[in-house]
Amino acid sequence: MGSFETVFKAYDIRGRVDTGELDEALAEAVGAAFAQWSGADRIAVGFDCRPSSPRLADSLSEGVVSQGCDVELLGAVPTDLVYFVSGRDAIPGVMITASHNPAGYNGIKLCGVGASPIGSDSGLQDIKELAMQGVDARGKKGRIQRVDAVDAYVDHLLAIVDPSDIAALDVVVDGGNGMAGIAVSKVFDRLDAHLEGLYLEPDGTFPNHPANPLEPENLVDVIAAVRKSGADLGVAFDGDADRAFFIDDTGAVLSGSTTTALVATWFLAKRPGAAIVHNLITSRSVPEIISEKGGVPVRTRVGHSFIKAVMAETGAVFGGEHSGHYYFADNYRADSGMLAMLVLLQVLSESGVALSELRRSVERYEASGEVNLAVADPLGAMAAVEAAFPGARIDRLDGLTLDWEDKWLNLRPSNTEPFLRLNVEASDSESVDELVRSVSTILEGR
């Protein structure tokens, strides 16, 4: 069996298959533990297109049915389809995926009844302990029933965004050979918009480029296709399609903050006074714009379990993260790259202006993007940075945030890698570069 310590992380369960960190025995143990912990009669199980995913899903399902719990086996699907079934059927869900990571990785994402989040403080540690100690099989096994929910998932998305509101836009979609290809053509079959697809065939070896749109080199093809065709919008999905990144009509990439601000503005025009959640490393422009449009900005920590919990507490209609995760109250507060694409298409259709022009209304500052800094002692490194800037306002909601009138920085330890993640924003690019250099210099040799 693989190592629990290397596989269990803060918000989902990840590991490398090719090193044995996540294997069939561990997947079965997690399935049994999750079924016992949840007390559910049924659990939805989906998986991505990686070569290891079907067998891990089979093993996890065997663990679930060993507890007398039935499995709705959804097959190879996007992660947000699992969230949809969990919400529709009021059952827990499991997705076998390593998201944007290389083909040799795999993992397990868990959600509670109604797509509710399961994080380190809301059950993941209990599930880990149950899996480690082992769960005895019950007398009566559950059943595994195959369920095709793709058409119902598309219906659900298009009940939230009316397809008649989307104009005949030209859209390039790069599926990255991930799970977006399962549904995106079915979605566009219901729209007047025209789809130009790149790498829509699911292939978990990712033969064209890694399914990680956070890395600029993985956006080269979709940007080139947008520029060549004169498309109105480019979309790049990650491997399990719960995230989407957007490219405007000139081939320039939108930040997660820009997308969050545009979608928040659209929501507030329809639902005045609504709460909108944003994590603490989105641009300052996001809460400014939410307030200016009459909404209530709600700041939270980075991570889906925090975003979803805060949305539930505040009744927020939408939540956005810098990393391309977008959450919708109408989607059981779950994130969906496909739904984010549809909403942005509706934003464009209603505005009647090019995205390259529309984005100017919400982009007010310069940002570094996320910079990964390798350090041996993350806590000591953050303390050194704090000491170097005694005049800054300090916030410890998530890592270390230092704030000045004209700029801010955030340093957070990664949950999954040996890095500190640095984000900087300022009024001009020179100030951004200077602050990044200053922090990097402080951390050198630590």
LUMFIDO-144235 format. One record per residue (C-alpha): residue number from 0; residue in one letter; x, y, z. Coordinates in nm, 2 decimals, always signed. Example, Ala and Ser with C-alpha at 12.3 -4.5 7.8 and 13.67 -1.06 7.14 Angstrom:
<pts>
PT  pos  code    east   north      up
PT    0     A   +1.23   -0.45   +0.78
PT    1     S   +1.37   -0.11   +0.71
</pts>
This chain:
<pts>
PT  pos  code    east   north      up
PT    0     M   +0.00   +0.00   +0.00
PT    1     G   +0.12   +0.36   -0.07
PT    2     S   +0.23   +0.60   +0.19
PT    3     F   -0.05   +0.79   +0.37
PT    4     E   +0.18   +1.07   +0.47
PT    5     T   +0.28   +1.15   +0.11
PT    6     V   -0.06   +1.10   -0.04
PT    7     F   -0.29   +1.28   +0.20
PT    8     K   -0.26   +1.66   +0.15
PT    9     A   -0.46   +1.96   +0.28
PT   10     Y   -0.76   +1.96   +0.05
PT   11     D   -0.76   +1.65   -0.15
PT   12     I   -0.56   +1.33   -0.17
PT   13     R   -0.28   +1.32   -0.43
PT   14     G   +0.02   +1.11   -0.51
PT   15     R   +0.23   +0.96   -0.78
PT   16     V   +0.12   +0.63   -0.93
PT   17     D   +0.46   +0.56   -1.09
PT   18     T   +0.64   +0.57   -0.74
PT   19     G   +0.37   +0.37   -0.57
PT   20     E   +0.25   +0.66   -0.35
PT   21     L   -0.10   +0.60   -0.46
PT   22     D   -0.20   +0.25   -0.55
PT   23     E   -0.51   +0.03   -0.57
PT   24     A   -0.49   -0.09   -0.21
PT   25     L   -0.48   +0.27   -0.08
PT   26     A   -0.77   +0.37   -0.31
PT   27     E   -0.97   +0.08   -0.17
PT   28     A   -0.89   +0.18   +0.18
PT   29     V   -0.99   +0.54   +0.12
PT   30     G   -1.32   +0.42   -0.04
PT   31     A   -1.41   +0.21   +0.26
PT   32     A   -1.31   +0.48   +0.50
PT   33     F   -1.51   +0.75   +0.31
PT   34     A   -1.82   +0.53   +0.30
PT   35     Q   -1.80   +0.46   +0.67
PT   36     W   -1.73   +0.83   +0.76
PT   37     S   -2.01   +0.96   +0.54
PT   38     G   -2.27   +0.71   +0.65
PT   39     A   -2.41   +0.74   +0.30
PT   40     D   -2.63   +0.49   +0.11
PT   41     R   -2.48   +0.59   -0.23
PT   42     I   -2.16   +0.76   -0.34
PT   43     A   -2.10   +0.90   -0.69
PT   44     V   -1.76   +0.81   -0.84
PT   45     G   -1.60   +0.96   -1.15
PT   46     F   -1.25   +0.95   -1.30
PT   47     D   -1.03   +1.13   -1.55
PT   48     C   -0.86   +0.99   -1.86
PT   49     R   -0.52   +0.90   -1.71
PT   50     P   -0.41   +0.54   -1.78
PT   51     S   -0.42   +0.46   -1.40
PT   52     S   -0.76   +0.62   -1.33
PT   53     P   -1.00   +0.33   -1.43
PT   54     R   -0.83   +0.08   -1.21
PT   55     L   -0.80   +0.32   -0.91
PT   56     A   -1.18   +0.40   -0.95
PT   57     D   -1.26   +0.03   -0.95
PT   58     S   -1.05   -0.02   -0.64
PT   59     L   -1.20   +0.27   -0.46
PT   60     S   -1.55   +0.15   -0.56
PT   61     E   -1.48   -0.19   -0.41
PT   62     G   -1.39   -0.02   -0.08
PT   63     V   -1.72   +0.17   -0.09
PT   64     V   -1.94   -0.13   -0.16
PT   65     S   -1.76   -0.33   +0.11
PT   66     Q   -1.94   -0.10   +0.36
PT   67     G   -2.29   -0.18   +0.21
PT   68     C   -2.29   +0.15   +0.02
PT   69     D   -2.39   +0.17   -0.34
PT   70     V   -2.17   +0.33   -0.61
PT   71     E   -2.30   +0.55   -0.90
PT   72     L   -2.01   +0.49   -1.13
PT   73     L   -2.01   +0.79   -1.37
PT   74     G   -1.72   +0.69   -1.59
PT   75     A   -1.46   +0.93   -1.74
PT   76     V   -1.60   +1.28   -1.67
PT   77     P   -1.50   +1.63   -1.57
PT   78     T   -1.47   +1.69   -1.19
PT   79     D   -1.76   +1.94   -1.19
PT   80     L   -1.99   +1.67   -1.33
PT   81     V   -1.92   +1.47   -1.01
PT   82     Y   -2.01   +1.79   -0.81
PT   83     F   -2.33   +1.82   -1.02
PT   84     V   -2.44   +1.46   -0.94
PT   85     S   -2.35   +1.51   -0.58
PT   86     G   -2.57   +1.82   -0.57
PT   87     R   -2.86   +1.68   -0.77
PT   88     D   -2.88   +1.35   -0.58
PT   89     A   -2.77   +1.48   -0.24
PT   90     I   -2.50   +1.22   -0.21
PT   91     P   -2.12   +1.24   -0.15
PT   92     G   -1.89   +1.23   -0.45
PT   93     V   -1.54   +1.11   -0.54
PT   94     M   -1.33   +1.20   -0.84
PT   95     I   -1.01   +1.01   -0.93
PT   96     T   -0.78   +1.28   -1.09
PT   97     A   -0.45   +1.46   -1.05
PT   98     S   -0.60   +1.77   -1.22
PT   99     H   -0.32   +1.96   -1.40
PT  100     N   -0.03   +1.74   -1.28
PT  101     P   +0.17   +1.51   -1.52
PT  102     A   +0.04   +1.17   -1.64
PT  103     G   +0.23   +0.98   -1.38
PT  104     Y   +0.04   +1.14   -1.10
PT  105     N   -0.31   +1.06   -0.98
PT  106     G   -0.53   +1.15   -0.68
PT  107     I   -0.86   +1.15   -0.51
PT  108     K   -1.09   +1.45   -0.47
PT  109     L   -1.37   +1.41   -0.22
PT  110     C   -1.69   +1.61   -0.16
PT  111     G   -1.97   +1.57   +0.09
PT  112     V   -2.35   +1.56   +0.03
PT  113     G   -2.46   +1.83   -0.21
PT  114     A   -2.10   +1.90   -0.33
PT  115     S   -2.01   +2.03   +0.01
PT  116     P   -1.63   +2.07   +0.07
PT  117     I   -1.42   +1.83   +0.26
PT  118     G   -1.10   +1.98   +0.39
PT  119     S   -0.84   +1.94   +0.66
PT  120     D   -1.08   +2.08   +0.92
PT  121     S   -1.40   +1.92   +0.79
PT  122     G   -1.34   +1.55   +0.77
PT  123     L   -1.02   +1.47   +0.57
PT  124     Q   -0.81   +1.40   +0.88
PT  125     D   -1.08   +1.16   +1.01
PT  126     I   -1.10   +0.98   +0.68
PT  127     K   -0.72   +0.95   +0.68
PT  128     E   -0.72   +0.79   +1.02
PT  129     L   -1.00   +0.55   +0.93
PT  130     A   -0.81   +0.44   +0.62
PT  131     M   -0.49   +0.40   +0.81
PT  132     Q   -0.64   +0.18   +1.08
PT  133     G   -0.85   -0.02   +0.82
PT  134     V   -1.22   -0.07   +0.80
PT  135     D   -1.37   -0.41   +0.82
PT  136     A   -1.61   -0.52   +0.55
PT  137     R   -1.98   -0.53   +0.64
PT  138     G   -2.20   -0.83   +0.58
PT  139     K   -2.38   -0.71   +0.28
PT  140     K   -2.20   -0.55   -0.01
PT  141     G   -2.34   -0.26   -0.20
PT  142     R   -2.40   -0.25   -0.57
PT  143     I   -2.21   -0.07   -0.85
PT  144     Q   -2.44   +0.09   -1.10
PT  145     R   -2.31   +0.27   -1.41
PT  146     V   -2.47   +0.61   -1.46
PT  147     D   -2.44   +0.83   -1.77
PT  148     A   -2.49   +1.18   -1.65
PT  149     V   -2.33   +1.39   -1.93
PT  150     D   -2.65   +1.50   -2.10
PT  151     A   -2.81   +1.59   -1.76
PT  152     Y   -2.49   +1.79   -1.67
PT  153     V   -2.51   +1.99   -1.99
PT  154     D   -2.88   +2.05   -1.93
PT  155     H   -2.79   +2.17   -1.58
PT  156     L   -2.53   +2.42   -1.71
PT  157     L   -2.77   +2.56   -1.97
PT  158     A   -3.04   +2.60   -1.71
PT  159     I   -2.81   +2.84   -1.53
PT  160     V   -2.69   +3.03   -1.85
PT  161     D   -2.97   +3.06   -2.11
PT  162     P   -2.82   +2.95   -2.44
PT  163     S   -3.04   +3.20   -2.62
PT  164     D   -2.85   +3.49   -2.45
PT  165     I   -2.52   +3.39   -2.61
PT  166     A   -2.44   +3.55   -2.95
PT  167     A   -2.28   +3.39   -3.25
PT  168     L   -1.93   +3.43   -3.11
PT  169     D   -1.62   +3.25   -3.24
PT  170     V   -1.45   +3.05   -2.96
PT  171     V   -1.13   +2.85   -2.96
PT  172     V   -1.13   +2.58   -2.69
PT  173     D   -0.81   +2.39   -2.59
PT  174     G   -0.92   +2.09   -2.40
PT  175     G   -0.56   +1.98   -2.33
PT  176     N   -0.66   +1.62   -2.40
PT  177     G   -0.83   +1.63   -2.06
PT  178     M   -1.19   +1.59   -1.95
PT  179     A   -1.34   +1.91   -2.11
PT  180     G   -1.36   +1.71   -2.43
PT  181     I   -1.63   +1.49   -2.28
PT  182     A   -1.89   +1.77   -2.28
PT  183     V   -1.77   +2.08   -2.46
PT  184     S   -1.90   +1.98   -2.81
PT  185     K   -2.24   +1.89   -2.65
PT  186     V   -2.25   +2.24   -2.49
PT  187     F   -2.17   +2.42   -2.82
PT  188     D   -2.43   +2.21   -3.01
PT  189     R   -2.69   +2.41   -2.80
PT  190     L   -2.53   +2.75   -2.87
PT  191     D   -2.52   +2.99   -3.17
PT  192     A   -2.15   +3.03   -3.09
PT  193     H   -1.90   +2.85   -3.31
PT  194     L   -1.65   +2.61   -3.16
PT  195     E   -1.30   +2.56   -3.29
PT  196     G   -1.16   +2.28   -3.08
PT  197     L   -0.80   +2.19   -3.00
PT  198     Y   -0.70   +1.86   -2.83
PT  199     L   -1.05   +1.78   -2.73
PT  200     E   -0.99   +1.40   -2.75
PT  201     P   -0.93   +1.28   -2.39
PT  202     D   -0.59   +1.12   -2.37
PT  203     G   -0.43   +1.09   -2.02
PT  204     T   -0.08   +1.07   -2.16
PT  205     F   -0.13   +1.44   -2.27
PT  206     P   +0.05   +1.40   -2.60
PT  207     N   +0.02   +1.77   -2.71
PT  208     H   +0.11   +1.97   -2.40
PT  209     P   +0.05   +1.93   -2.02
PT  210     A   -0.30   +2.01   -1.92
PT  211     N   -0.18   +2.29   -1.69
PT  212     P   -0.29   +2.63   -1.83
PT  213     L   -0.12   +2.81   -1.54
PT  214     E   +0.20   +2.77   -1.73
PT  215     P   +0.23   +3.01   -2.03
PT  216     E   +0.40   +2.76   -2.25
PT  217     N   +0.08   +2.55   -2.24
PT  218     L   -0.12   +2.84   -2.38
PT  219     V   +0.09   +2.89   -2.70
PT  220     D   -0.14   +2.68   -2.92
PT  221     V   -0.47   +2.84   -2.81
PT  222     I   -0.32   +3.19   -2.84
PT  223     A   -0.20   +3.12   -3.19
PT  224     A   -0.54   +2.98   -3.29
PT  225     V   -0.72   +3.28   -3.16
PT  226     R   -0.49   +3.52   -3.35
PT  227     K   -0.51   +3.32   -3.67
PT  228     S   -0.89   +3.28   -3.67
PT  229     G   -0.98   +3.62   -3.52
PT  230     A   -1.18   +3.45   -3.26
PT  231     D   -1.37   +3.65   -2.99
PT  232     L   -1.25   +3.43   -2.71
PT  233     G   -1.00   +3.15   -2.63
PT  234     V   -1.05   +2.90   -2.35
PT  235     A   -0.80   +2.66   -2.20
PT  236     F   -0.91   +2.39   -1.95
PT  237     D   -0.70   +2.20   -1.71
PT  238     G   -0.69   +1.82   -1.70
PT  239     D   -1.01   +1.76   -1.50
PT  240     A   -1.18   +2.07   -1.64
PT  241     D   -1.28   +2.23   -1.31
PT  242     R   -1.06   +2.53   -1.41
PT  243     A   -1.06   +2.75   -1.72
PT  244     F   -0.83   +3.02   -1.84
PT  245     F   -0.94   +3.28   -2.09
PT  246     I   -0.77   +3.46   -2.38
PT  247     D   -0.91   +3.78   -2.54
PT  248     D   -0.95   +3.86   -2.90
PT  249     T   -0.59   +3.99   -2.93
PT  250     G   -0.44   +3.67   -2.78
PT  251     A   -0.37   +3.83   -2.44
PT  252     V   -0.44   +3.61   -2.13
PT  253     L   -0.69   +3.73   -1.87
PT  254     S   -0.58   +3.69   -1.51
PT  255     G   -0.81   +3.52   -1.27
PT  256     S   -0.87   +3.85   -1.10
PT  257     T   -0.98   +4.01   -1.43
PT  258     T   -1.23   +3.72   -1.49
PT  259     T   -1.35   +3.74   -1.13
PT  260     A   -1.42   +4.11   -1.16
PT  261     L   -1.60   +4.08   -1.50
PT  262     V   -1.82   +3.80   -1.38
PT  263     A   -1.89   +3.97   -1.04
PT  264     T   -2.00   +4.29   -1.23
PT  265     W   -2.24   +4.08   -1.44
PT  266     F   -2.39   +3.91   -1.14
PT  267     L   -2.43   +4.24   -0.95
PT  268     A   -2.62   +4.39   -1.24
PT  269     K   -2.87   +4.10   -1.21
PT  270     R   -2.86   +4.06   -0.83
PT  271     P   -2.80   +4.40   -0.67
PT  272     G   -2.64   +4.40   -0.33
PT  273     A   -2.52   +4.04   -0.35
PT  274     A   -2.22   +3.91   -0.17
PT  275     I   -1.92   +3.80   -0.38
PT  276     V   -1.63   +3.60   -0.24
PT  277     H   -1.27   +3.65   -0.35
PT  278     N   -0.95   +3.51   -0.21
PT  279     L   -0.69   +3.73   -0.05
PT  280     I   -0.45   +3.72   -0.35
PT  281     T   -0.69   +3.84   -0.61
PT  282     S   -0.63   +4.20   -0.73
PT  283     R   -0.73   +4.49   -0.51
PT  284     S   -0.95   +4.59   -0.80
PT  285     V   -1.18   +4.30   -0.73
PT  286     P   -1.32   +4.42   -0.39
PT  287     E   -1.31   +4.78   -0.52
PT  288     I   -1.53   +4.70   -0.82
PT  289     I   -1.76   +4.48   -0.62
PT  290     S   -1.82   +4.77   -0.37
PT  291     E   -1.86   +5.02   -0.65
PT  292     K   -2.12   +4.81   -0.82
PT  293     G   -2.32   +4.79   -0.49
PT  294     G   -2.21   +4.44   -0.39
PT  295     V   -2.05   +4.31   -0.07
PT  296     P   -1.69   +4.18   -0.11
PT  297     V   -1.60   +3.89   +0.11
PT  298     R   -1.23   +3.81   +0.15
PT  299     T   -1.12   +3.46   +0.23
PT  300     R   -0.83   +3.22   +0.23
PT  301     V   -0.70   +3.05   -0.08
PT  302     G   -0.86   +2.71   -0.15
PT  303     H   -1.19   +2.55   -0.25
PT  304     S   -1.29   +2.43   +0.09
PT  305     F   -1.26   +2.79   +0.24
PT  306     I   -1.43   +2.95   -0.06
PT  307     K   -1.73   +2.71   -0.06
PT  308     A   -1.77   +2.73   +0.32
PT  309     V   -1.77   +3.12   +0.32
PT  310     M   -2.02   +3.12   +0.03
PT  311     A   -2.25   +2.91   +0.23
PT  312     E   -2.21   +3.13   +0.54
PT  313     T   -2.27   +3.46   +0.35
PT  314     G   -2.51   +3.35   +0.08
PT  315     A   -2.27   +3.47   -0.18
PT  316     V   -2.38   +3.42   -0.54
PT  317     F   -2.03   +3.38   -0.69
PT  318     G   -1.67   +3.33   -0.58
PT  319     G   -1.34   +3.37   -0.77
PT  320     E   -0.98   +3.27   -0.73
PT  321     H   -0.66   +3.39   -0.90
PT  322     S   -0.59   +3.03   -1.00
PT  323     G   -0.89   +3.00   -1.24
PT  324     H   -1.14   +2.84   -1.01
PT  325     Y   -1.48   +3.00   -1.02
PT  326     Y   -1.77   +2.90   -0.79
PT  327     F   -2.14   +2.95   -0.84
PT  328     A   -2.42   +2.94   -0.59
PT  329     D   -2.65   +2.80   -0.87
PT  330     N   -2.40   +2.52   -0.91
PT  331     Y   -2.42   +2.40   -0.55
PT  332     R   -2.14   +2.65   -0.47
PT  333     A   -1.90   +2.43   -0.67
PT  334     D   -1.64   +2.54   -0.91
PT  335     S   -1.69   +2.47   -1.28
PT  336     G   -1.46   +2.57   -1.57
PT  337     M   -1.74   +2.50   -1.82
PT  338     L   -1.99   +2.72   -1.64
PT  339     A   -1.73   +3.00   -1.61
PT  340     M   -1.69   +2.98   -1.99
PT  341     L   -2.06   +3.01   -2.05
PT  342     V   -2.10   +3.30   -1.81
PT  343     L   -1.81   +3.49   -1.98
PT  344     L   -1.97   +3.42   -2.32
PT  345     Q   -2.29   +3.58   -2.18
PT  346     V   -2.10   +3.87   -2.05
PT  347     L   -1.94   +3.93   -2.39
PT  348     S   -2.27   +3.88   -2.57
PT  349     E   -2.45   +4.13   -2.35
PT  350     S   -2.17   +4.39   -2.36
PT  351     G   -2.14   +4.40   -2.74
PT  352     V   -1.78   +4.50   -2.72
PT  353     A   -1.45   +4.30   -2.76
PT  354     L   -1.31   +4.14   -2.46
PT  355     S   -0.98   +4.33   -2.51
PT  356     E   -1.18   +4.65   -2.46
PT  357     L   -1.41   +4.52   -2.19
PT  358     R   -1.12   +4.41   -1.97
PT  359     R   -0.98   +4.76   -1.94
PT  360     S   -1.27   +4.86   -1.72
PT  361     V   -1.15   +4.62   -1.44
PT  362     E   -0.77   +4.62   -1.47
PT  363     R   -0.62   +4.89   -1.25
PT  364     Y   -0.30   +4.75   -1.11
PT  365     E   +0.01   +4.56   -1.22
PT  366     A   +0.08   +4.21   -1.07
PT  367     S   +0.37   +3.96   -1.05
PT  368     G   +0.16   +3.65   -1.09
PT  369     E   +0.25   +3.37   -0.85
PT  370     V   +0.63   +3.33   -0.80
PT  371     N   +0.75   +3.00   -0.64
PT  372     L   +1.05   +3.04   -0.40
PT  373     A   +1.23   +2.73   -0.27
PT  374     V   +1.31   +2.77   +0.10
PT  375     A   +1.41   +2.52   +0.37
PT  376     D   +1.23   +2.69   +0.65
PT  377     P   +0.91   +2.86   +0.53
PT  378     L   +0.81   +3.00   +0.87
PT  379     G   +1.15   +3.14   +0.93
PT  380     A   +1.16   +3.29   +0.58
PT  381     M   +0.82   +3.46   +0.63
PT  382     A   +0.95   +3.60   +0.96
PT  383     A   +1.26   +3.74   +0.79
PT  384     V   +1.04   +3.91   +0.52
PT  385     E   +0.81   +4.06   +0.79
PT  386     A   +1.11   +4.20   +0.98
PT  387     A   +1.25   +4.36   +0.67
PT  388     F   +0.94   +4.58   +0.62
PT  389     P   +0.86   +4.72   +0.96
PT  390     G   +0.63   +4.99   +0.82
PT  391     A   +0.38   +4.76   +0.65
PT  392     R   +0.03   +4.66   +0.77
PT  393     I   +0.03   +4.29   +0.86
PT  394     D   -0.24   +4.04   +0.79
PT  395     R   -0.21   +3.66   +0.87
PT  396     L   -0.54   +3.54   +0.73
PT  397     D   -0.34   +3.31   +0.49
PT  398     G   +0.04   +3.31   +0.52
PT  399     L   +0.18   +3.66   +0.55
PT  400     T   +0.03   +3.97   +0.38
PT  401     L   +0.22   +4.30   +0.40
PT  402     D   +0.01   +4.60   +0.28
PT  403     W   +0.10   +4.96   +0.19
PT  404     E   -0.10   +5.23   +0.03
PT  405     D   +0.03   +5.17   -0.32
PT  406     K   +0.13   +4.80   -0.31
PT  407     W   +0.10   +4.46   -0.12
PT  408     L   +0.26   +4.12   -0.11
PT  409     N   +0.15   +3.78   +0.01
PT  410     L   +0.37   +3.49   +0.10
PT  411     R   +0.21   +3.15   +0.16
PT  412     P   +0.36   +2.80   +0.21
PT  413     S   +0.25   +2.56   -0.06
PT  414     N   +0.02   +2.28   +0.06
PT  415     T   +0.17   +2.03   -0.19
PT  416     E   +0.53   +2.15   -0.28
PT  417     P   +0.84   +2.27   -0.09
PT  418     F   +0.78   +2.64   -0.19
PT  419     L   +0.67   +2.97   -0.06
PT  420     R   +0.43   +3.13   -0.31
PT  421     L   +0.48   +3.50   -0.35
PT  422     N   +0.22   +3.73   -0.50
PT  423     V   +0.29   +4.11   -0.55
PT  424     E   +0.06   +4.39   -0.67
PT  425     A   +0.14   +4.76   -0.72
PT  426     S   +0.04   +5.06   -0.91
PT  427     D   +0.31   +5.01   -1.17
PT  428     S   +0.53   +4.73   -1.30
PT  429     E   +0.85   +4.88   -1.18
PT  430     S   +0.73   +4.87   -0.82
PT  431     V   +0.62   +4.51   -0.87
PT  432     D   +0.96   +4.41   -1.00
PT  433     E   +1.14   +4.59   -0.72
PT  434     L   +0.93   +4.43   -0.45
PT  435     V   +0.98   +4.08   -0.60
PT  436     R   +1.36   +4.14   -0.61
PT  437     S   +1.36   +4.26   -0.26
PT  438     V   +1.18   +3.95   -0.12
PT  439     S   +1.39   +3.72   -0.33
PT  440     T   +1.71   +3.87   -0.20
PT  441     I   +1.59   +3.84   +0.16
PT  442     L   +1.52   +3.47   +0.11
PT  443     E   +1.84   +3.38   -0.08
PT  444     G   +2.05   +3.13   +0.11
PT  445     R   +1.78   +3.06   +0.38
</pts>
